[in-house]
Amino acid sequence: MATTIESNPPAEVEAEIEFGDDSEQSCDESIAESDTTSLSSSVFDYVYENGRRYASHRTGGDTYVLPNDDVEQARLDLAHHYWSLMLRGKLNLADLPQAKKGSDCDQMRALDLGTGTGIWAIDFADANEEWEVIGTDLSPIQPRWVPPNCKFEVDNFEDNWIYGKPFNYIHGRNLVGCVADWSVLFKNCFDNLAPGGILEFQETDIGRAYSEDGSVKPGSPIAEYNKVLCEAGKILGREADITPKLVDFVKAAGFVDVKEIKMKFPVGSWPKDPRQKEIGTVVQEILQTGTEAYGLASLTRVLKWEPAKAKEFLASVVKDFNNRKIHTVYDLHVVIGRKPE
């Protein structure tokens, strides 16, 4: 069940949960109101571990290792800038479907899964005023003042999907490590797209930091970081090294005209090319906190490391990311598919 976060609400108005038409309620109003209050407040039952704040276990946060505190929100917004650099200012690489003249569809609809701070959804809504845009996330960390065609819901996309109307475009970004069954996720996307609707996922291969010149050595902190992320992901059932396989899951879900766009990006300012240097500098800044964001709960909660040992190890990884003599590279995959007419 999704919790709708109201846009532009009056002060002190809490998020509401829609239960449907009153005629369908099987319990009295007082019980319904109590349930609403309980569910609405539960999304703010954050979990605090080792100095970081995480999503409520009521919304699925027990299997989600990324924090949702202010430090993480700043990282997510900077990551949006990195994606803008990688995609040369574009929010999407897919060609968006157009509304058909004379159709029953009076407004195109877009869904942003795992919206985080909502920055992509807000930018997309601003750029496409004729679209209705919905962003969902485990945590209610999105701004309240948003474009009139944009709204946010607290929802776990691994639960049952209960959207009333189909979407024309579904977008996902940075979800690797957060998904238990990609085949189920893409099937839900397929079933909730209108004919001709577009799916686009933009993902980094987070479990495979490497170098093209051998400067990332076997057994080095970065190489070991790869291993622990993948090990923790397997225990959680959320693989960190699955990105190259996503294109096959998209095809298996029934999408057509599937294409995969591959890119790579550096960590740090060591490249000579000005554009790559700029991208690498931004990525390096992201990893100052992003290394711990992905690694701390993975090491302590999942792999049962002592917090002090985990933080010492993660600091050594960041030190290597900052070493100009270590030329770390990551791969990026954008997978696009279309639902048949």
Number of C-alpha atoms within 10 A of each C-alpha: 16 24 22 21 24 19 18 13 12 9 6 6 9 14 21 17 19 11 14 8 7 11 6 8 11 9 9 9 11 9 11 15 12 11 14 18 15 11 19 20 13 14 22 16 15 19 15 13 14 11 6 18 17 22 26 20 17 15 24 17 19 14 21 21 23 22 25 24 18 12 14 22 17 14 20 21 16 16 19 17 18 20 19 16 16 17 14 10 11 12 16 18 15 18 10 15 13 10 15 10 8 7 7 8 13 12 12 22 21 27 25 23 24 22 28 24 25 28 18 22 28 25 14 22 22 17 11 14 14 14 20 20 26 23 28 27 24 27 27 23 19 23 16 15 13 20 18 14 19 24 25 29 23 25 24 20 18 15 12 10 16 9 9 7 11 19 25 26 26 22 22 18 19 18 17 23 27 20 20 17 13 20 17 14 19 20 16 16 27 25 16 22 23 21 15 18 26 27 27 24 24 22 21 24 19 21 24 21 18 21 16 9 10 11 13 21 14 11 10 14 20 24 17 15 23 19 17 18 23 22 21 24 25 15 12 19 15 22 23 25 21 18 23 16 10 20 19 13 17 27 18 13 20 16 22 16 10 18 16 17 12 14 13 13 18 25 30 26 21 19 18 8 9 10 12 20 18 19 22 23 19 20 23 21 18 20 20 18 18 21 17 23 20 20 23 26 25 26 25 19 17 17 17 12 15 11 16 11 12 20 18 10 20 24 17 16 22 20 13 19 26 21 15 13 12 20 24 26 19 17 19 19 19 23 24 25 24 26 22 15 7
